[in-house]
């Protein structure tokens, strides 16, 4: 049988070196991301609640605001 080598264990230093070498930044969520995510979620909940109540003006605006503006900002920033 051939001698098999174990894969190297991932370490924090190795991951940071790999990240720096590949030019990618790791995802780090801050309070700003949390605030935009919470606002987006609240906008969606309120929008669907108004939609179930028959609102045809405010509900779509809140849903578009949540899906198109707030949630993407929570992921991007």
mmJSON file of the N, C-alpha and C atoms, coordinates in Angstrom:
{"data_MODEL":{"atom_site":{
"group_PDB":["ATOM","ATOM","ATOM","ATOM","ATOM","ATOM","ATOM","ATOM","ATOM","ATOM","ATOM","ATOM","ATOM","ATOM","ATOM","ATOM","ATOM","ATOM","ATOM","ATOM","ATOM","ATOM","ATOM","ATOM","ATOM","ATOM","ATOM","ATOM","ATOM","ATOM","ATOM","ATOM","ATOM","ATOM","ATOM","ATOM","ATOM","ATOM","ATOM","ATOM","ATOM","ATOM","ATOM","ATOM","ATOM","ATOM","ATOM","ATOM","ATOM","ATOM","ATOM","ATOM","ATOM","ATOM","ATOM","ATOM","ATOM","ATOM","ATOM","ATOM","ATOM","ATOM","ATOM","ATOM","ATOM","ATOM","ATOM","ATOM","ATOM","ATOM","ATOM","ATOM","ATOM","ATOM","ATOM","ATOM","ATOM","ATOM","ATOM","ATOM","ATOM","ATOM","ATOM","ATOM","ATOM","ATOM","ATOM","ATOM","ATOM","ATOM","ATOM","ATOM","ATOM","ATOM","ATOM","ATOM","ATOM","ATOM","ATOM","ATOM","ATOM","ATOM","ATOM","ATOM","ATOM","ATOM","ATOM","ATOM","ATOM","ATOM","ATOM","ATOM","ATOM","ATOM","ATOM","ATOM","ATOM","ATOM","ATOM","ATOM","ATOM","ATOM","ATOM","ATOM","ATOM","ATOM","ATOM","ATOM","ATOM","ATOM","ATOM","ATOM","ATOM","ATOM","ATOM","ATOM","ATOM","ATOM","ATOM","ATOM","ATOM","ATOM","ATOM","ATOM","ATOM","ATOM","ATOM","ATOM","ATOM","ATOM","ATOM","ATOM","ATOM","ATOM","ATOM","ATOM","ATOM","ATOM","ATOM","ATOM","ATOM","ATOM","ATOM","ATOM","ATOM","ATOM","ATOM","ATOM","ATOM","ATOM","ATOM","ATOM","ATOM","ATOM","ATOM","ATOM","ATOM","ATOM","ATOM","ATOM","ATOM","ATOM","ATOM","ATOM","ATOM","ATOM","ATOM","ATOM","ATOM","ATOM","ATOM","ATOM","ATOM","ATOM","ATOM","ATOM","ATOM","ATOM","ATOM","ATOM","ATOM","ATOM","ATOM","ATOM","ATOM","ATOM","ATOM","ATOM","ATOM","ATOM","ATOM","ATOM","ATOM","ATOM","ATOM","ATOM","ATOM","ATOM","ATOM","ATOM","ATOM","ATOM","ATOM","ATOM","ATOM","ATOM","ATOM","ATOM","ATOM","ATOM","ATOM"],
"id":[1,2,3,4,5,6,7,8,9,10,11,12,13,14,15,16,17,18,19,20,21,22,23,24,25,26,27,28,29,30,31,32,33,34,35,36,37,38,39,40,41,42,43,44,45,46,47,48,49,50,51,52,53,54,55,56,57,58,59,60,61,62,63,64,65,66,67,68,69,70,71,72,73,74,75,76,77,78,79,80,81,82,83,84,85,86,87,88,89,90,91,92,93,94,95,96,97,98,99,100,101,102,103,104,105,106,107,108,109,110,111,112,113,114,115,116,117,118,119,120,121,122,123,124,125,126,127,128,129,130,131,132,133,134,135,136,137,138,139,140,141,142,143,144,145,146,147,148,149,150,151,152,153,154,155,156,157,158,159,160,161,162,163,164,165,166,167,168,169,170,171,172,173,174,175,176,177,178,179,180,181,182,183,184,185,186,187,188,189,190,191,192,193,194,195,196,197,198,199,200,201,202,203,204,205,206,207,208,209,210,211,212,213,214,215,216,217,218,219,220,221,222,223,224,225,226,227,228,229,230,231],
"type_symbol":["N","C","C","N","C","C","N","C","C","N","C","C","N","C","C","N","C","C","N","C","C","N","C","C","N","C","C","N","C","C","N","C","C","N","C","C","N","C","C","N","C","C","N","C","C","N","C","C","N","C","C","N","C","C","N","C","C","N","C","C","N","C","C","N","C","C","N","C","C","N","C","C","N","C","C","N","C","C","N","C","C","N","C","C","N","C","C","N","C","C","N","C","C","N","C","C","N","C","C","N","C","C","N","C","C","N","C","C","N","C","C","N","C","C","N","C","C","N","C","C","N","C","C","N","C","C","N","C","C","N","C","C","N","C","C","N","C","C","N","C","C","N","C","C","N","C","C","N","C","C","N","C","C","N","C","C","N","C","C","N","C","C","N","C","C","N","C","C","N","C","C","N","C","C","N","C","C","N","C","C","N","C","C","N","C","C","N","C","C","N","C","C","N","C","C","N","C","C","N","C","C","N","C","C","N","C","C","N","C","C","N","C","C","N","C","C","N","C","C","N","C","C","N","C","C","N","C","C","N","C","C"],
"label_atom_id":["N","CA","C","N","CA","C","N","CA","C","N","CA","C","N","CA","C","N","CA","C","N","CA","C","N","CA","C","N","CA","C","N","CA","C","N","CA","C","N","CA","C","N","CA","C","N","CA","C","N","CA","C","N","CA","C","N","CA","C","N","CA","C","N","CA","C","N","CA","C","N","CA","C","N","CA","C","N","CA","C","N","CA","C","N","CA","C","N","CA","C","N","CA","C","N","CA","C","N","CA","C","N","CA","C","N","CA","C","N","CA","C","N","CA","C","N","CA","C","N","CA","C","N","CA","C","N","CA","C","N","CA","C","N","CA","C","N","CA","C","N","CA","C","N","CA","C","N","CA","C","N","CA","C","N","CA","C","N","CA","C","N","CA","C","N","CA","C","N","CA","C","N","CA","C","N","CA","C","N","CA","C","N","CA","C","N","CA","C","N","CA","C","N","CA","C","N","CA","C","N","CA","C","N","CA","C","N","CA","C","N","CA","C","N","CA","C","N","CA","C","N","CA","C","N","CA","C","N","CA","C","N","CA","C","N","CA","C","N","CA","C","N","CA","C","N","CA","C","N","CA","C","N","CA","C","N","CA","C","N","CA","C","N","CA","C","N","CA","C"],
"label_alt_id":[null,null,null,null,null,null,null,null,null,null,null,null,null,null,null,null,null,null,null,null,null,null,null,null,null,null,null,null,null,null,null,null,null,null,null,null,null,null,null,null,null,null,null,null,null,null,null,null,null,null,null,null,null,null,null,null,null,null,null,null,null,null,null,null,null,null,null,null,null,null,null,null,null,null,null,null,null,null,null,null,null,null,null,null,null,null,null,null,null,null,null,null,null,null,null,null,null,null,null,null,null,null,null,null,null,null,null,null,null,null,null,null,null,null,null,null,null,null,null,null,null,null,null,null,null,null,null,null,null,null,null,null,null,null,null,null,null,null,null,null,null,null,null,null,null,null,null,null,null,null,null,null,null,null,null,null,null,null,null,null,null,null,null,null,null,null,null,null,null,null,null,null,null,null,null,null,null,null,null,null,null,null,null,null,null,null,null,null,null,null,null,null,null,null,null,null,null,null,null,null,null,null,null,null,null,null,null,null,null,null,null,null,null,null,null,null,null,null,null,null,null,null,null,null,null,null,null,null,null,null,null],
"label_comp_id":["UNK","UNK","UNK","UNK","UNK","UNK","UNK","UNK","UNK","UNK","UNK","UNK","UNK","UNK","UNK","UNK","UNK","UNK","UNK","UNK","UNK","UNK","UNK","UNK","UNK","UNK","UNK","UNK","UNK","UNK","UNK","UNK","UNK","UNK","UNK","UNK","UNK","UNK","UNK","UNK","UNK","UNK","UNK","UNK","UNK","UNK","UNK","UNK","UNK","UNK","UNK","UNK","UNK","UNK","UNK","UNK","UNK","UNK","UNK","UNK","UNK","UNK","UNK","UNK","UNK","UNK","UNK","UNK","UNK","UNK","UNK","UNK","UNK","UNK","UNK","UNK","UNK","UNK","UNK","UNK","UNK","UNK","UNK","UNK","UNK","UNK","UNK","UNK","UNK","UNK","UNK","UNK","UNK","UNK","UNK","UNK","UNK","UNK","UNK","UNK","UNK","UNK","UNK","UNK","UNK","UNK","UNK","UNK","UNK","UNK","UNK","UNK","UNK","UNK","UNK","UNK","UNK","UNK","UNK","UNK","UNK","UNK","UNK","UNK","UNK","UNK","UNK","UNK","UNK","UNK","UNK","UNK","UNK","UNK","UNK","UNK","UNK","UNK","UNK","UNK","UNK","UNK","UNK","UNK","UNK","UNK","UNK","UNK","UNK","UNK","UNK","UNK","UNK","UNK","UNK","UNK","UNK","UNK","UNK","UNK","UNK","UNK","UNK","UNK","UNK","UNK","UNK","UNK","UNK","UNK","UNK","UNK","UNK","UNK","UNK","UNK","UNK","UNK","UNK","UNK","UNK","UNK","UNK","UNK","UNK","UNK","UNK","UNK","UNK","UNK","UNK","UNK","UNK","UNK","UNK","UNK","UNK","UNK","UNK","UNK","UNK","UNK","UNK","UNK","UNK","UNK","UNK","UNK","UNK","UNK","UNK","UNK","UNK","UNK","UNK","UNK","UNK","UNK","UNK","UNK","UNK","UNK","UNK","UNK","UNK","UNK","UNK","UNK","UNK","UNK","UNK"],
"label_asym_id":["A","A","A","A","A","A","A","A","A","A","A","A","A","A","A","A","A","A","A","A","A","A","A","A","A","A","A","A","A","A","A","A","A","A","A","A","A","A","A","A","A","A","A","A","A","A","A","A","A","A","A","A","A","A","A","A","A","A","A","A","A","A","A","A","A","A","A","A","A","A","A","A","A","A","A","A","A","A","A","A","A","A","A","A","A","A","A","A","A","A","A","A","A","A","A","A","A","A","A","A","A","A","A","A","A","A","A","A","A","A","A","A","A","A","A","A","A","A","A","A","A","A","A","A","A","A","A","A","A","A","A","A","A","A","A","A","A","A","A","A","A","A","A","A","A","A","A","A","A","A","A","A","A","A","A","A","A","A","A","A","A","A","A","A","A","A","A","A","A","A","A","A","A","A","A","A","A","A","A","A","A","A","A","A","A","A","A","A","A","A","A","A","A","A","A","A","A","A","A","A","A","A","A","A","A","A","A","A","A","A","A","A","A","A","A","A","A","A","A","A","A","A","A","A","A","A","A","A","A","A","A"],
"label_entity_id":["1","1","1","1","1","1","1","1","1","1","1","1","1","1","1","1","1","1","1","1","1","1","1","1","1","1","1","1","1","1","1","1","1","1","1","1","1","1","1","1","1","1","1","1","1","1","1","1","1","1","1","1","1","1","1","1","1","1","1","1","1","1","1","1","1","1","1","1","1","1","1","1","1","1","1","1","1","1","1","1","1","1","1","1","1","1","1","1","1","1","1","1","1","1","1","1","1","1","1","1","1","1","1","1","1","1","1","1","1","1","1","1","1","1","1","1","1","1","1","1","1","1","1","1","1","1","1","1","1","1","1","1","1","1","1","1","1","1","1","1","1","1","1","1","1","1","1","1","1","1","1","1","1","1","1","1","1","1","1","1","1","1","1","1","1","1","1","1","1","1","1","1","1","1","1","1","1","1","1","1","1","1","1","1","1","1","1","1","1","1","1","1","1","1","1","1","1","1","1","1","1","1","1","1","1","1","1","1","1","1","1","1","1","1","1","1","1","1","1","1","1","1","1","1","1","1","1","1","1","1","1"],
"label_seq_id":[1,1,1,2,2,2,3,3,3,4,4,4,5,5,5,6,6,6,7,7,7,8,8,8,9,9,9,10,10,10,11,11,11,12,12,12,13,13,13,14,14,14,15,15,15,16,16,16,17,17,17,18,18,18,19,19,19,20,20,20,21,21,21,22,22,22,23,23,23,24,24,24,25,25,25,26,26,26,27,27,27,28,28,28,29,29,29,30,30,30,31,31,31,32,32,32,33,33,33,34,34,34,35,35,35,36,36,36,37,37,37,38,38,38,39,39,39,40,40,40,41,41,41,42,42,42,43,43,43,44,44,44,45,45,45,46,46,46,47,47,47,48,48,48,49,49,49,50,50,50,51,51,51,52,52,52,53,53,53,54,54,54,55,55,55,56,56,56,57,57,57,58,58,58,59,59,59,60,60,60,61,61,61,62,62,62,63,63,63,64,64,64,65,65,65,66,66,66,67,67,67,68,68,68,69,69,69,70,70,70,71,71,71,72,72,72,73,73,73,74,74,74,75,75,75,76,76,76,77,77,77],
"pdbx_PDB_ins_code":[null,null,null,null,null,null,null,null,null,null,null,null,null,null,null,null,null,null,null,null,null,null,null,null,null,null,null,null,null,null,null,null,null,null,null,null,null,null,null,null,null,null,null,null,null,null,null,null,null,null,null,null,null,null,null,null,null,null,null,null,null,null,null,null,null,null,null,null,null,null,null,null,null,null,null,null,null,null,null,null,null,null,null,null,null,null,null,null,null,null,null,null,null,null,null,null,null,null,null,null,null,null,null,null,null,null,null,null,null,null,null,null,null,null,null,null,null,null,null,null,null,null,null,null,null,null,null,null,null,null,null,null,null,null,null,null,null,null,null,null,null,null,null,null,null,null,null,null,null,null,null,null,null,null,null,null,null,null,null,null,null,null,null,null,null,null,null,null,null,null,null,null,null,null,null,null,null,null,null,null,null,null,null,null,null,null,null,null,null,null,null,null,null,null,null,null,null,null,null,null,null,null,null,null,null,null,null,null,null,null,null,null,null,null,null,null,null,null,null,null,null,null,null,null,null,null,null,null,null,null,null],
"Cartn_x":[0.825,0.0,0.868,0.376,1.115,0.992,2.022,2.034,1.19,0.146,-0.706,-0.348,-0.298,0.0,-1.315,-1.292,-2.454,-2.531,-3.76,-3.867,-3.479,-2.859,-2.426,-3.646,-3.537,-4.631,-4.704,-5.923,-6.12,-5.835,-5.013,-4.711,-5.114,-5.232,-5.602,-4.547,-3.268,-2.199,-2.243,-2.492,-2.576,-3.755,-4.883,-6.063,-5.829,-5.165,-4.883,-3.891,-2.907,-1.941,-2.615,-3.512,-4.239,-5.134,-5.793,-6.667,-5.853,-4.722,-3.887,-3.311,-2.968,-2.382,-3.406,-4.64,-5.65,-6.278,-6.07,-6.593,-8.039,-8.596,-9.973,-9.999,-11.025,-11.209,-12.22,-12.05,-13.022,-14.252,-15.373,-16.599,-16.588,-16.777,-16.837,-18.092,-19.01,-20.247,-20.114,-20.546,-20.438,-21.839,-21.881,-23.167,-23.955,-23.255,-23.929,-24.664,-24.0,-24.652,-25.876,-25.73,-26.836,-27.998,-27.705,-28.755,-29.504,-28.784,-29.447,-30.227,-29.674,-30.376,-31.651,-31.581,-32.772,-33.822,-33.384,-34.324,-34.962,-34.172,-34.711,-35.719,-35.401,-36.324,-37.61,-37.496,-38.679,-39.514,-38.858,-39.566,-40.342,-39.734,-40.415,-41.604,-41.408,-42.502,-43.665,-43.365,-44.411,-45.072,-44.278,-44.827,-45.778,-45.397,-46.29,-47.52,-47.354,-48.497,-49.496,-48.993,-49.875,-50.503,-49.749,-50.274,-51.43,-51.317,-52.41,-53.637,-53.43,-54.54,-55.187,-54.619,-55.235,-54.596,-53.516,-52.841,-52.142,-52.502,-51.887,-50.888,-50.657,-49.687,-48.458,-48.655,-47.531,-46.826,-47.599,-47.004,-45.975,-46.3,-45.276,-44.051,-44.261,-43.121,-42.197,-42.767,-41.943,-41.238,-41.912,-41.294,-40.135,-40.329,-39.239,-38.089,-38.41,-37.368,-36.567,-37.253,-36.571,-35.72,-36.307,-35.597,-34.532,-34.792,-33.892,-32.867,-33.195,-32.293,-31.639,-32.449,-31.907,-31.147,-31.719,-31.02,-29.725,-29.711,-28.42,-27.384,-27.822,-26.881,-26.334,-27.158,-26.691,-25.612,-25.657,-24.654,-23.409,-23.589,-22.486,-21.598,-22.221,-21.441,-20.71],
"Cartn_y":[-1.183,0.0,1.244,2.24,3.492,4.232,4.955,5.754,7.011,7.204,8.384,9.415,10.658,11.734,12.313,12.708,13.366,14.793,15.286,16.7,17.59,18.69,19.61,20.198,20.386,20.987,22.473,22.953,24.377,25.155,26.14,27.0,28.417,29.214,30.608,31.318,31.06,31.699,31.241,29.967,29.443,30.019,30.184,30.753,32.211,32.947,34.353,34.484,33.607,33.658,33.321,32.342,31.97,33.112,33.768,34.89,36.033,36.341,37.432,37.082,35.828,35.426,35.442,35.087,35.037,36.402,37.375,38.714,38.868,37.87,37.936,38.373,39.131,39.515,38.57,38.289,37.438,38.277,37.609,38.302,38.614,39.863,40.287,41.132,40.664,41.386,42.269,43.499,44.466,44.881,45.869,46.377,47.042,47.603,48.234,47.176,46.034,44.944,44.453,44.323,43.86,44.847,46.137,47.154,47.117,47.042,46.974,45.666,44.573,43.295,43.306,43.863,43.946,44.87,45.991,46.903,46.249,45.493,44.783,43.734,42.989,41.962,42.597,43.692,44.389,44.944,45.459,45.973,44.864,43.687,42.557,42.077,41.963,41.51,42.494,43.773,44.792,44.821,44.671,44.662,43.508,42.307,41.156,41.263,41.844,42.042,43.015,44.112,45.072,44.462,43.624,42.972,42.039,41.347,40.46,41.257,42.517,43.377,44.099,43.963,44.569,45.859,46.271,47.499,47.247,48.031,47.832,48.929,49.842,50.909,50.775,50.737,50.713,49.36,48.282,46.944,46.692,46.924,46.693,47.594,48.82,49.719,49.187,48.704,48.148,46.867,46.043,44.804,45.09,46.023,46.394,47.019,47.878,48.485,47.409,46.424,45.364,44.485,44.007,43.065,43.715,44.924,45.53,46.482,47.064,48.062,47.564,47.26,47.021,45.698,44.597,43.32,43.255,43.762,43.796,44.687,45.804,46.648,45.919,45.099,44.33,43.335,42.843,41.89,42.569,43.724,44.391,45.175,45.939,46.815,46.05],
"Cartn_z":[0.0,0.0,0.0,-0.658,-0.72,0.597,0.94,2.145,1.911,2.689,2.524,3.583,3.143,4.078,4.59,5.837,6.407,5.876,5.659,5.274,6.451,6.152,7.208,7.9,9.204,9.956,9.644,9.574,9.324,10.601,10.493,11.636,11.303,12.312,12.092,11.234,11.52,10.752,9.297,9.096,7.734,6.972,7.663,7.024,6.675,7.573,7.296,6.152,6.102,5.015,3.697,3.715,2.502,2.046,3.002,2.667,2.078,2.674,2.168,0.804,0.606,-0.667,-1.789,-1.486,-2.53,-2.778,-1.898,-2.094,-1.644,-1.009,-0.535,0.913,1.25,2.642,3.265,4.537,5.207,5.554,5.696,6.049,7.533,7.84,9.224,9.389,10.199,10.412,11.639,11.482,12.573,13.022,13.884,14.368,13.24,12.273,11.13,10.316,10.078,9.364,10.125,11.42,12.245,12.203,12.244,12.207,10.878,9.758,8.462,8.306,8.808,8.735,9.56,10.75,11.602,10.991,10.43,9.782,8.558,7.811,6.651,7.059,8.107,8.591,9.099,9.847,10.353,9.212,8.186,7.017,6.31,6.219,5.577,6.405,7.703,8.573,8.514,8.632,8.576,7.2,6.155,4.807,4.565,5.0,4.834,5.728,6.918,7.796,7.168,6.615,5.943,4.686,3.996,2.798,3.148,4.267,4.675,5.096,5.494,5.893,4.731,3.547,2.372,1.898,2.496,2.058,0.728,-0.276,-1.592,-1.931,-1.005,-1.252,-0.36,0.939,1.874,1.89,1.776,1.863,0.762,-0.504,-1.541,-1.385,-0.931,-0.721,0.366,1.454,2.526,2.097,1.312,0.848,-0.108,-1.005,-1.923,-1.14,-0.193,0.64,1.374,1.912,2.644,1.753,0.64,-0.229,-1.109,-1.57,-2.566,-1.944,-0.807,-0.229,1.073,2.062,3.403,3.541,3.079,3.213,2.385,1.143,0.446,1.144,1.712,2.457,3.667,4.301,5.46,5.052,3.834,3.377,2.806,2.198,1.517,2.472,3.38,4.272,5.328],
"occupancy":[1.0,1.0,1.0,1.0,1.0,1.0,1.0,1.0,1.0,1.0,1.0,1.0,1.0,1.0,1.0,1.0,1.0,1.0,1.0,1.0,1.0,1.0,1.0,1.0,1.0,1.0,1.0,1.0,1.0,1.0,1.0,1.0,1.0,1.0,1.0,1.0,1.0,1.0,1.0,1.0,1.0,1.0,1.0,1.0,1.0,1.0,1.0,1.0,1.0,1.0,1.0,1.0,1.0,1.0,1.0,1.0,1.0,1.0,1.0,1.0,1.0,1.0,1.0,1.0,1.0,1.0,1.0,1.0,1.0,1.0,1.0,1.0,1.0,1.0,1.0,1.0,1.0,1.0,1.0,1.0,1.0,1.0,1.0,1.0,1.0,1.0,1.0,1.0,1.0,1.0,1.0,1.0,1.0,1.0,1.0,1.0,1.0,1.0,1.0,1.0,1.0,1.0,1.0,1.0,1.0,1.0,1.0,1.0,1.0,1.0,1.0,1.0,1.0,1.0,1.0,1.0,1.0,1.0,1.0,1.0,1.0,1.0,1.0,1.0,1.0,1.0,1.0,1.0,1.0,1.0,1.0,1.0,1.0,1.0,1.0,1.0,1.0,1.0,1.0,1.0,1.0,1.0,1.0,1.0,1.0,1.0,1.0,1.0,1.0,1.0,1.0,1.0,1.0,1.0,1.0,1.0,1.0,1.0,1.0,1.0,1.0,1.0,1.0,1.0,1.0,1.0,1.0,1.0,1.0,1.0,1.0,1.0,1.0,1.0,1.0,1.0,1.0,1.0,1.0,1.0,1.0,1.0,1.0,1.0,1.0,1.0,1.0,1.0,1.0,1.0,1.0,1.0,1.0,1.0,1.0,1.0,1.0,1.0,1.0,1.0,1.0,1.0,1.0,1.0,1.0,1.0,1.0,1.0,1.0,1.0,1.0,1.0,1.0,1.0,1.0,1.0,1.0,1.0,1.0,1.0,1.0,1.0,1.0,1.0,1.0,1.0,1.0,1.0,1.0,1.0,1.0],
"B_iso_or_equiv":[0.0,0.0,0.0,0.0,0.0,0.0,0.0,0.0,0.0,0.0,0.0,0.0,0.0,0.0,0.0,0.0,0.0,0.0,0.0,0.0,0.0,0.0,0.0,0.0,0.0,0.0,0.0,0.0,0.0,0.0,0.0,0.0,0.0,0.0,0.0,0.0,0.0,0.0,0.0,0.0,0.0,0.0,0.0,0.0,0.0,0.0,0.0,0.0,0.0,0.0,0.0,0.0,0.0,0.0,0.0,0.0,0.0,0.0,0.0,0.0,0.0,0.0,0.0,0.0,0.0,0.0,0.0,0.0,0.0,0.0,0.0,0.0,0.0,0.0,0.0,0.0,0.0,0.0,0.0,0.0,0.0,0.0,0.0,0.0,0.0,0.0,0.0,0.0,0.0,0.0,0.0,0.0,0.0,0.0,0.0,0.0,0.0,0.0,0.0,0.0,0.0,0.0,0.0,0.0,0.0,0.0,0.0,0.0,0.0,0.0,0.0,0.0,0.0,0.0,0.0,0.0,0.0,0.0,0.0,0.0,0.0,0.0,0.0,0.0,0.0,0.0,0.0,0.0,0.0,0.0,0.0,0.0,0.0,0.0,0.0,0.0,0.0,0.0,0.0,0.0,0.0,0.0,0.0,0.0,0.0,0.0,0.0,0.0,0.0,0.0,0.0,0.0,0.0,0.0,0.0,0.0,0.0,0.0,0.0,0.0,0.0,0.0,0.0,0.0,0.0,0.0,0.0,0.0,0.0,0.0,0.0,0.0,0.0,0.0,0.0,0.0,0.0,0.0,0.0,0.0,0.0,0.0,0.0,0.0,0.0,0.0,0.0,0.0,0.0,0.0,0.0,0.0,0.0,0.0,0.0,0.0,0.0,0.0,0.0,0.0,0.0,0.0,0.0,0.0,0.0,0.0,0.0,0.0,0.0,0.0,0.0,0.0,0.0,0.0,0.0,0.0,0.0,0.0,0.0,0.0,0.0,0.0,0.0,0.0,0.0,0.0,0.0,0.0,0.0,0.0,0.0],
"pdbx_formal_charge":[null,null,null,null,null,null,null,null,null,null,null,null,null,null,null,null,null,null,null,null,null,null,null,null,null,null,null,null,null,null,null,null,null,null,null,null,null,null,null,null,null,null,null,null,null,null,null,null,null,null,null,null,null,null,null,null,null,null,null,null,null,null,null,null,null,null,null,null,null,null,null,null,null,null,null,null,null,null,null,null,null,null,null,null,null,null,null,null,null,null,null,null,null,null,null,null,null,null,null,null,null,null,null,null,null,null,null,null,null,null,null,null,null,null,null,null,null,null,null,null,null,null,null,null,null,null,null,null,null,null,null,null,null,null,null,null,null,null,null,null,null,null,null,null,null,null,null,null,null,null,null,null,null,null,null,null,null,null,null,null,null,null,null,null,null,null,null,null,null,null,null,null,null,null,null,null,null,null,null,null,null,null,null,null,null,null,null,null,null,null,null,null,null,null,null,null,null,null,null,null,null,null,null,null,null,null,null,null,null,null,null,null,null,null,null,null,null,null,null,null,null,null,null,null,null,null,null,null,null,null,null],
"auth_seq_id":[1,1,1,2,2,2,3,3,3,4,4,4,5,5,5,6,6,6,7,7,7,8,8,8,9,9,9,10,10,10,11,11,11,12,12,12,13,13,13,14,14,14,15,15,15,16,16,16,17,17,17,18,18,18,19,19,19,20,20,20,21,21,21,22,22,22,23,23,23,24,24,24,25,25,25,26,26,26,27,27,27,28,28,28,29,29,29,30,30,30,31,31,31,32,32,32,33,33,33,34,34,34,35,35,35,36,36,36,37,37,37,38,38,38,39,39,39,40,40,40,41,41,41,42,42,42,43,43,43,44,44,44,45,45,45,46,46,46,47,47,47,48,48,48,49,49,49,50,50,50,51,51,51,52,52,52,53,53,53,54,54,54,55,55,55,56,56,56,57,57,57,58,58,58,59,59,59,60,60,60,61,61,61,62,62,62,63,63,63,64,64,64,65,65,65,66,66,66,67,67,67,68,68,68,69,69,69,70,70,70,71,71,71,72,72,72,73,73,73,74,74,74,75,75,75,76,76,76,77,77,77],
"auth_comp_id":["UNK","UNK","UNK","UNK","UNK","UNK","UNK","UNK","UNK","UNK","UNK","UNK","UNK","UNK","UNK","UNK","UNK","UNK","UNK","UNK","UNK","UNK","UNK","UNK","UNK","UNK","UNK","UNK","UNK","UNK","UNK","UNK","UNK","UNK","UNK","UNK","UNK","UNK","UNK","UNK","UNK","UNK","UNK","UNK","UNK","UNK","UNK","UNK","UNK","UNK","UNK","UNK","UNK","UNK","UNK","UNK","UNK","UNK","UNK","UNK","UNK","UNK","UNK","UNK","UNK","UNK","UNK","UNK","UNK","UNK","UNK","UNK","UNK","UNK","UNK","UNK","UNK","UNK","UNK","UNK","UNK","UNK","UNK","UNK","UNK","UNK","UNK","UNK","UNK","UNK","UNK","UNK","UNK","UNK","UNK","UNK","UNK","UNK","UNK","UNK","UNK","UNK","UNK","UNK","UNK","UNK","UNK","UNK","UNK","UNK","UNK","UNK","UNK","UNK","UNK","UNK","UNK","UNK","UNK","UNK","UNK","UNK","UNK","UNK","UNK","UNK","UNK","UNK","UNK","UNK","UNK","UNK","UNK","UNK","UNK","UNK","UNK","UNK","UNK","UNK","UNK","UNK","UNK","UNK","UNK","UNK","UNK","UNK","UNK","UNK","UNK","UNK","UNK","UNK","UNK","UNK","UNK","UNK","UNK","UNK","UNK","UNK","UNK","UNK","UNK","UNK","UNK","UNK","UNK","UNK","UNK","UNK","UNK","UNK","UNK","UNK","UNK","UNK","UNK","UNK","UNK","UNK","UNK","UNK","UNK","UNK","UNK","UNK","UNK","UNK","UNK","UNK","UNK","UNK","UNK","UNK","UNK","UNK","UNK","UNK","UNK","UNK","UNK","UNK","UNK","UNK","UNK","UNK","UNK","UNK","UNK","UNK","UNK","UNK","UNK","UNK","UNK","UNK","UNK","UNK","UNK","UNK","UNK","UNK","UNK","UNK","UNK","UNK","UNK","UNK","UNK"],
"auth_asym_id":["A","A","A","A","A","A","A","A","A","A","A","A","A","A","A","A","A","A","A","A","A","A","A","A","A","A","A","A","A","A","A","A","A","A","A","A","A","A","A","A","A","A","A","A","A","A","A","A","A","A","A","A","A","A","A","A","A","A","A","A","A","A","A","A","A","A","A","A","A","A","A","A","A","A","A","A","A","A","A","A","A","A","A","A","A","A","A","A","A","A","A","A","A","A","A","A","A","A","A","A","A","A","A","A","A","A","A","A","A","A","A","A","A","A","A","A","A","A","A","A","A","A","A","A","A","A","A","A","A","A","A","A","A","A","A","A","A","A","A","A","A","A","A","A","A","A","A","A","A","A","A","A","A","A","A","A","A","A","A","A","A","A","A","A","A","A","A","A","A","A","A","A","A","A","A","A","A","A","A","A","A","A","A","A","A","A","A","A","A","A","A","A","A","A","A","A","A","A","A","A","A","A","A","A","A","A","A","A","A","A","A","A","A","A","A","A","A","A","A","A","A","A","A","A","A","A","A","A","A","A","A"],
"auth_atom_id":["N","CA","C","N","CA","C","N","CA","C","N","CA","C","N","CA","C","N","CA","C","N","CA","C","N","CA","C","N","CA","C","N","CA","C","N","CA","C","N","CA","C","N","CA","C","N","CA","C","N","CA","C","N","CA","C","N","CA","C","N","CA","C","N","CA","C","N","CA","C","N","CA","C","N","CA","C","N","CA","C","N","CA","C","N","CA","C","N","CA","C","N","CA","C","N","CA","C","N","CA","C","N","CA","C","N","CA","C","N","CA","C","N","CA","C","N","CA","C","N","CA","C","N","CA","C","N","CA","C","N","CA","C","N","CA","C","N","CA","C","N","CA","C","N","CA","C","N","CA","C","N","CA","C","N","CA","C","N","CA","C","N","CA","C","N","CA","C","N","CA","C","N","CA","C","N","CA","C","N","CA","C","N","CA","C","N","CA","C","N","CA","C","N","CA","C","N","CA","C","N","CA","C","N","CA","C","N","CA","C","N","CA","C","N","CA","C","N","CA","C","N","CA","C","N","CA","C","N","CA","C","N","CA","C","N","CA","C","N","CA","C","N","CA","C","N","CA","C","N","CA","C","N","CA","C","N","CA","C","N","CA","C","N","CA","C","N","CA","C"],
"pdbx_PDB_model_num":[1,1,1,1,1,1,1,1,1,1,1,1,1,1,1,1,1,1,1,1,1,1,1,1,1,1,1,1,1,1,1,1,1,1,1,1,1,1,1,1,1,1,1,1,1,1,1,1,1,1,1,1,1,1,1,1,1,1,1,1,1,1,1,1,1,1,1,1,1,1,1,1,1,1,1,1,1,1,1,1,1,1,1,1,1,1,1,1,1,1,1,1,1,1,1,1,1,1,1,1,1,1,1,1,1,1,1,1,1,1,1,1,1,1,1,1,1,1,1,1,1,1,1,1,1,1,1,1,1,1,1,1,1,1,1,1,1,1,1,1,1,1,1,1,1,1,1,1,1,1,1,1,1,1,1,1,1,1,1,1,1,1,1,1,1,1,1,1,1,1,1,1,1,1,1,1,1,1,1,1,1,1,1,1,1,1,1,1,1,1,1,1,1,1,1,1,1,1,1,1,1,1,1,1,1,1,1,1,1,1,1,1,1,1,1,1,1,1,1,1,1,1,1,1,1,1,1,1,1,1,1]
}}}
